[in-house]
Amino acid sequence: MSDTLRYFLTYRGAGLPLTLTEELAEADLRHRNTWFEARDDSAGRLVAIDKRVYGETEMQHRYEYDAEGRLCRATVTLGEDEPVVRTF
């Protein structure tokens, strides 16, 4: 799916893609109950976010981009709910 996996404490704002903040080292995760896993593609674009709570995935965001690198589709899944798809 991606080339780079990073970890974050939280995000800010309400726009898509989410703006993740407070990057964490992988070693810091063992002391946390909640964090965000972010995956970037080879072009450096954010393509996936998973919110992890006590080892379970609570929320997922998947992003797709057009040929010019603009966000064109976002799929958001909260828990067991049906995914919500937004196109731009």
Secondary structure, DSSP 4 states (H G I P E B T S, - for coil): --SEEEEEEEEESSSSS-EEEEEE-GGGGGG-SEEEEEEE-TTS-EEEEEEEETTEEEEEEEEEE-TTS-EEEEEEEETTSPPEEEE-
